[in-house]
Amino acid sequence: MKKKKRRYRTSHDRRTEYMYKCIDENWTFYPVAYCKYHQGVLTAGLMATHRCKQRNCRRLDEGVDFE
């Protein structure tokens, strides 16, 4: 008898319908915030790299609703 594999929730469950252009010229399905200066989105990894939240960047918009 074969064992049934369990399906774990991953970040792919939060995937949006559209691809968005990041500030580093890449594309992503998982945007977290929008940068008004660079006119692109940031992912969780880009937020950690650029430290926008810690620096209290006034051009960062986290209230955007991505569909």
N, CA, C and O atoms as a GROMACS GRO file, in nm:
protein
  268
    1MET      N    1   0.083  -0.118   0.000
    1MET     CA    2   0.000   0.000   0.000
    1MET      C    3   0.088   0.125   0.000
    1MET      O    4   0.182   0.136   0.079
    2LYS      N    5   0.057   0.218  -0.090
    2LYS     CA    6   0.134   0.342  -0.099
    2LYS      C    7   0.092   0.441   0.008
    2LYS      O    8  -0.026   0.453   0.042
    3LYS      N    9   0.191   0.511   0.060
    3LYS     CA   10   0.162   0.616   0.156
    3LYS      C   11   0.116   0.742   0.083
    3LYS      O   12   0.171   0.778  -0.021
    4LYS      N   13   0.017   0.808   0.137
    4LYS     CA   14  -0.031   0.933   0.079
    4LYS      C   15   0.057   1.048   0.127
    4LYS      O   16   0.080   1.064   0.247
    5LYS      N   17   0.105   1.128   0.034
    5LYS     CA   18   0.189   1.242   0.071
    5LYS      C   19   0.103   1.354   0.128
    5LYS      O   20  -0.006   1.383   0.078
    6ARG      N   21   0.154   1.415   0.232
    6ARG     CA   22   0.084   1.529   0.290
    6ARG      C   23   0.123   1.654   0.215
    6ARG      O   24   0.237   1.670   0.171
    7ARG      N   25   0.027   1.743   0.200
    7ARG     CA   26   0.053   1.870   0.132
    7ARG      C   27   0.069   1.977   0.238
    7ARG      O   28  -0.023   2.004   0.316
    8TYR      N   29   0.186   2.039   0.240
    8TYR     CA   30   0.214   2.144   0.336
    8TYR      C   31   0.189   2.279   0.272
    8TYR      O   32   0.210   2.298   0.152
    9ARG      N   33   0.146   2.372   0.353
    9ARG     CA   34   0.124   2.508   0.301
    9ARG      C   35   0.259   2.574   0.278
    9ARG      O   36   0.346   2.574   0.365
   10THR      N   37   0.275   2.629   0.162
   10THR     CA   38   0.399   2.696   0.127
   10THR      C   39   0.370   2.839   0.087
   10THR      O   40   0.255   2.883   0.089
   11SER      N   41   0.474   2.911   0.053
   11SER     CA   42   0.455   3.048   0.008
   11SER      C   43   0.382   3.054  -0.126
   11SER      O   44   0.332   3.159  -0.165
   12HIS      N   45   0.377   2.941  -0.197
   12HIS     CA   46   0.307   2.939  -0.326
   12HIS      C   47   0.156   2.950  -0.308
   12HIS      O   48   0.086   2.980  -0.404
   13ASP      N   49   0.106   2.927  -0.188
   13ASP     CA   50  -0.036   2.942  -0.162
   13ASP      C   51  -0.078   3.089  -0.166
   13ASP      O   52  -0.195   3.119  -0.187
   14ARG      N   53   0.017   3.179  -0.145
   14ARG     CA   54  -0.012   3.323  -0.146
   14ARG      C   55   0.014   3.384  -0.282
   14ARG      O   56   0.017   3.507  -0.294
   15ARG      N   57   0.033   3.306  -0.383
   15ARG     CA   58   0.068   3.355  -0.516
   15ARG      C   59  -0.044   3.441  -0.573
   15ARG      O   60  -0.161   3.403  -0.569
   16THR      N   61  -0.007   3.558  -0.627
   16THR     CA   62  -0.105   3.645  -0.690
   16THR      C   63  -0.127   3.602  -0.833
   16THR      O   64  -0.053   3.520  -0.887
   17GLU      N   65  -0.228   3.656  -0.894
   17GLU     CA   66  -0.262   3.619  -1.031
   17GLU      C   67  -0.165   3.680  -1.132
   17GLU      O   68  -0.140   3.621  -1.237
   18TYR      N   69  -0.110   3.796  -1.100
   18TYR     CA   70  -0.025   3.869  -1.194
   18TYR      C   71   0.119   3.873  -1.147
   18TYR      O   72   0.148   3.858  -1.029
   19MET      N   73   0.209   3.893  -1.243
   19MET     CA   74   0.349   3.915  -1.210
   19MET      C   75   0.372   4.066  -1.197
   19MET      O   76   0.314   4.144  -1.272
   20TYR      N   77   0.456   4.104  -1.104
   20TYR     CA   78   0.487   4.244  -1.080
   20TYR      C   79   0.637   4.265  -1.098
   20TYR      O   80   0.717   4.176  -1.070
   21LYS      N   81   0.674   4.384  -1.144
   21LYS     CA   82   0.814   4.417  -1.165
   21LYS      C   83   0.874   4.471  -1.036
   21LYS      O   84   0.822   4.564  -0.975
   22CYS      N   85   0.984   4.410  -0.994
   22CYS     CA   86   1.052   4.451  -0.871
   22CYS      C   87   1.144   4.571  -0.898
   22CYS      O   88   1.165   4.610  -1.013
   23ILE      N   89   1.196   4.627  -0.790
   23ILE     CA   90   1.284   4.743  -0.804
   23ILE      C   91   1.420   4.703  -0.858
   23ILE      O   92   1.495   4.789  -0.905
   24ASP      N   93   1.454   4.574  -0.854
   24ASP     CA   94   1.582   4.527  -0.908
   24ASP      C   95   1.567   4.468  -1.048
   24ASP      O   96   1.650   4.389  -1.092
   25GLU      N   97   1.460   4.506  -1.118
   25GLU     CA   98   1.432   4.467  -1.257
   25GLU      C   99   1.396   4.320  -1.274
   25GLU      O  100   1.394   4.272  -1.387
   26ASN      N  101   1.367   4.247  -1.167
   26ASN     CA  102   1.318   4.110  -1.176
   26ASN      C  103   1.167   4.111  -1.168
   26ASN      O  104   1.106   4.216  -1.147
   27TRP      N  105   1.105   3.996  -1.186
   27TRP     CA  106   0.960   3.983  -1.180
   27TRP      C  107   0.922   3.888  -1.067
   27TRP      O  108   0.995   3.792  -1.039
   28THR      N  109   0.808   3.913  -1.002
   28THR     CA  110   0.765   3.830  -0.890
   28THR      C  111   0.614   3.815  -0.885
   28THR      O  112   0.540   3.901  -0.932
   29PHE      N  113   0.570   3.703  -0.827
   29PHE     CA  114   0.429   3.681  -0.799
   29PHE      C  115   0.396   3.718  -0.655
   29PHE      O  116   0.279   3.717  -0.617
   30TYR      N  117   0.497   3.749  -0.573
   30TYR     CA  118   0.480   3.766  -0.430
   30TYR      C  119   0.520   3.906  -0.383
   30TYR      O  120   0.619   3.919  -0.310
   31PRO      N  121   0.447   4.010  -0.421
   31PRO     CA  122   0.483   4.145  -0.375
   31PRO      C  123   0.439   4.170  -0.231
   31PRO      O  124   0.338   4.116  -0.186
   32VAL      N  125   0.516   4.252  -0.161
   32VAL     CA  126   0.484   4.286  -0.023
   32VAL      C  127   0.453   4.435  -0.011
   32VAL      O  128   0.360   4.472   0.061
   33ALA      N  129   0.529   4.519  -0.080
   33ALA     CA  130   0.512   4.664  -0.071
   33ALA      C  131   0.549   4.727  -0.205
   33ALA      O  132   0.605   4.662  -0.293
   34TYR      N  133   0.515   4.856  -0.219
   34TYR     CA  134   0.544   4.930  -0.342
   34TYR      C  135   0.635   5.048  -0.310
   34TYR      O  136   0.613   5.118  -0.212
   35CYS      N  137   0.737   5.069  -0.393
   35CYS     CA  138   0.828   5.182  -0.376
   35CYS      C  139   0.792   5.289  -0.478
   35CYS      O  140   0.796   5.265  -0.599
   36LYS      N  141   0.757   5.408  -0.430
   36LYS     CA  142   0.716   5.517  -0.518
   36LYS      C  143   0.836   5.576  -0.593
   36LYS      O  144   0.820   5.627  -0.704
   37TYR      N  145   0.953   5.570  -0.534
   37TYR     CA  146   1.072   5.627  -0.597
   37TYR      C  147   1.118   5.541  -0.714
   37TYR      O  148   1.143   5.593  -0.823
   38HIS      N  149   1.131   5.411  -0.693
   38HIS     CA  150   1.179   5.320  -0.797
   38HIS      C  151   1.067   5.270  -0.886
   38HIS      O  152   1.094   5.205  -0.987
   39GLN      N  153   0.943   5.297  -0.850
   39GLN     CA  154   0.823   5.256  -0.924
   39GLN      C  155   0.822   5.106  -0.950
   39GLN      O  156   0.809   5.061  -1.064
   40GLY      N  157   0.837   5.031  -0.844
   40GLY     CA  158   0.834   4.886  -0.850
   40GLY      C  159   0.798   4.828  -0.715
   40GLY      O  160   0.790   4.900  -0.615
   41VAL      N  161   0.777   4.698  -0.712
   41VAL     CA  162   0.737   4.632  -0.587
   41VAL      C  163   0.859   4.573  -0.518
   41VAL      O  164   0.965   4.555  -0.578
   42LEU      N  165   0.841   4.544  -0.390
   42LEU     CA  166   0.944   4.478  -0.311
   42LEU      C  167   0.889   4.347  -0.258
   42LEU      O  168   0.772   4.338  -0.220
   43THR      N  169   0.974   4.246  -0.255
   43THR     CA  170   0.938   4.118  -0.194
   43THR      C  171   0.988   4.121  -0.050
   43THR      O  172   1.051   4.218  -0.007
   44ALA      N  173   0.961   4.014   0.024
   44ALA     CA  174   1.007   4.008   0.163
   44ALA      C  175   1.160   4.010   0.170
   44ALA      O  176   1.217   4.072   0.260
   45GLY      N  177   1.226   3.944   0.076
   45GLY     CA  178   1.372   3.944   0.072
   45GLY      C  179   1.430   4.080   0.039
   45GLY      O  180   1.531   4.120   0.097
   46LEU      N  181   1.368   4.152  -0.053
   46LEU     CA  182   1.415   4.287  -0.087
   46LEU      C  183   1.393   4.384   0.028
   46LEU      O  184   1.472   4.476   0.048
   47MET      N  185   1.285   4.363   0.104
   47MET     CA  186   1.261   4.449   0.222
   47MET      C  187   1.372   4.429   0.324
   47MET      O  188   1.416   4.526   0.387
   48ALA      N  189   1.418   4.306   0.341
   48ALA     CA  190   1.526   4.279   0.436
   48ALA      C  191   1.659   4.333   0.385
   48ALA      O  192   1.740   4.385   0.462
   49THR      N  193   1.682   4.322   0.255
   49THR     CA  194   1.808   4.369   0.196
   49THR      C  195   1.821   4.521   0.200
   49THR      O  196   1.926   4.573   0.239
   50HIS      N  197   1.717   4.591   0.161
   50HIS     CA  198   1.723   4.737   0.152
   50HIS      C  199   1.689   4.807   0.283
   50HIS      O  200   1.711   4.927   0.296
   51ARG      N  201   1.635   4.733   0.380
   51ARG     CA  202   1.602   4.785   0.514
   51ARG      C  203   1.513   4.910   0.506
   51ARG      O  204   1.534   5.006   0.580
   52CYS      N  205   1.415   4.908   0.417
   52CYS     CA  206   1.326   5.022   0.400
   52CYS      C  207   1.243   5.050   0.525
   52CYS      O  208   1.224   5.165   0.564
   53LYS      N  209   1.195   4.945   0.588
   53LYS     CA  210   1.110   4.961   0.706
   53LYS      C  211   1.190   5.014   0.824
   53LYS      O  212   1.141   5.100   0.898
   54GLN      N  213   1.312   4.964   0.843
   54GLN     CA  214   1.394   5.010   0.956
   54GLN      C  215   1.437   5.156   0.936
   54GLN      O  216   1.454   5.228   1.034
   55ARG      N  217   1.454   5.197   0.814
   55ARG     CA  218   1.496   5.335   0.785
   55ARG      C  219   1.378   5.432   0.778
   55ARG      O  220   1.396   5.552   0.762
   56ASN      N  221   1.256   5.378   0.792
   56ASN     CA  222   1.133   5.458   0.785
   56ASN      C  223   1.128   5.538   0.655
   56ASN      O  224   1.104   5.659   0.655
   57CYS      N  225   1.149   5.469   0.545
   57CYS     CA  226   1.148   5.533   0.413
   57CYS      C  227   1.008   5.588   0.384
   57CYS      O  228   0.910   5.513   0.390
   58ARG      N  229   0.999   5.715   0.354
   58ARG     CA  230   0.869   5.777   0.332
   58ARG      C  231   0.809   5.742   0.195
   58ARG      O  232   0.691   5.768   0.171
   59ARG      N  233   0.890   5.685   0.107
   59ARG     CA  234   0.841   5.648  -0.026
   59ARG      C  235   0.790   5.504  -0.032
   59ARG      O  236   0.746   5.459  -0.138
   60LEU      N  237   0.796   5.432   0.078
   60LEU     CA  238   0.751   5.294   0.085
   60LEU      C  239   0.602   5.290   0.117
   60LEU      O  240   0.558   5.352   0.213
   61ASP      N  241   0.525   5.219   0.037
   61ASP     CA  242   0.381   5.208   0.057
   61ASP      C  243   0.345   5.062   0.080
   61ASP      O  244   0.340   4.983  -0.015
   62GLU      N  245   0.319   5.026   0.205
   62GLU     CA  246   0.284   4.888   0.239
   62GLU      C  247   0.134   4.864   0.235
   62GLU      O  248   0.090   4.749   0.249
   63GLY      N  249   0.055   4.967   0.217
   63GLY     CA  250  -0.090   4.954   0.219
   63GLY      C  251  -0.151   4.919   0.084
   63GLY      O  252  -0.274   4.920   0.070
   64VAL      N  253  -0.070   4.889  -0.016
   64VAL     CA  254  -0.121   4.858  -0.149
   64VAL      C  255  -0.182   4.718  -0.147
   64VAL      O  256  -0.125   4.625  -0.091
   65ASP      N  257  -0.301   4.706  -0.209
   65ASP     CA  258  -0.367   4.575  -0.216
   65ASP      C  259  -0.334   4.509  -0.349
   65ASP      O  260  -0.382   4.552  -0.453
   66PHE      N  261  -0.250   4.405  -0.345
   66PHE     CA  262  -0.214   4.330  -0.464
   66PHE      C  263  -0.315   4.218  -0.482
   66PHE      O  264  -0.342   4.142  -0.390
   67GLU      N  265  -0.370   4.209  -0.601
   67GLU     CA  266  -0.475   4.108  -0.626
   67GLU      C  267  -0.415   3.976  -0.656
   67GLU      O  268  -0.487   3.880  -0.679
   0.00000   0.00000   0.00000
